[in-house]
């Protein structure tokens, strides 16, 4: 009988494992892959993601330290250099493996190559059946990402195509000198490339991460969109594409039952506007483990597990709700929104200051509505999504 079983060894599961191990509760982490493993992702760590970690990243993991961004829409482009860090770029296979090592050093048990088939609540415990064994735990955290099926044991309502995005990613090898000449510590974001989303080019060590992301409902031909984006940006040849789905954050979802919790992408904790999920995966995993440890160590009531939802809401949930409102404003009226944004430097400056640094979509949207003429269509969205929020 374990105190906690964690399903998934990505950033959310690993972060939960580290907190649980440090708290001293008996913990088993089950991961279906063998680490290090490939993970399709741009690999950008925000300042908030870095602030959630209780350790420094070694220099060997950091491929680029980003302080400049280029934003494109159609034929318009704006470039912004700041005197602070916008993001660190890492390769996810290396970064995720490092996080899992940091969890293992606390003494938790980790099984690789063991897929969880189902979790069943049995009154006083949860039965976890895998491809190799059956385990019992007082609590289970499902941190297996967006494409797993175990989350439906907690939140049975199926996700609609309007509630998630589809992303295609390709890693394109290139000489470091060529990369640095073309993208000197700058990330490239192309709005208008995919419906309800964007394209990106991130300069890693020895390769570019190139991808497109858009609303699944409207991204009818993702491979063609990706191929067109590659050609438009000078990438010729045959490249392998990796697809994955990204839940839109800010939508109310159930994330806890009597003994099972969801975290990270499995819980839908993603910025709906830019698709960032690593930070919220890390933080929600930590909050889940903290709450389980609290119940186990201090013999709290089982009903107190619900406090996990309120902790997530206080810590980042309201930010994700605001990100969804901003997504609706910008993508419902892309011509007005992005042309205005690229024509006025202060709009991007304010976004970087209010959202990236101070983490307040709400204040940013309020400032937009008060100061710019995109307000009339945006106010219609505001009334649709909650006029006082």
Secondary structure, 3 states (H helix, E strand, C coil): CEEEEEECCCHHHHHHHHHHHHHCCCEEEEECCCCCCCCCCCCEEEHHHHHHCCCCCCHHHCCEEECEEEEEECCEEEEEECCCCCEEECCHHHHHHHHHHHHHCCCCEEEECCCEEEEEECCCCEEEEECCCEEEEEEEEECCCCCCCHHHHCCCCCCCHHHEEEEEEEEEECCHHHHHHHCCCEEEEEECCCCCCEEEEEECCCEEEEEEEEECCCCCCHHHHHHHHHHHCCCCCCCCCEEEEEECCCCCCCCECCCEEECHHHHCCCCCCCCCCHHHHHHHHHHHHHHHHHHHHHCCCHHHHHHHHHHHHHHHHHHHHHHHHHHHHHHHCHHHHHHHHHHCHHHHHHHHHHHHHCCCHHHHHHHHHHHCCCHHHHHHHHHHHCCCC
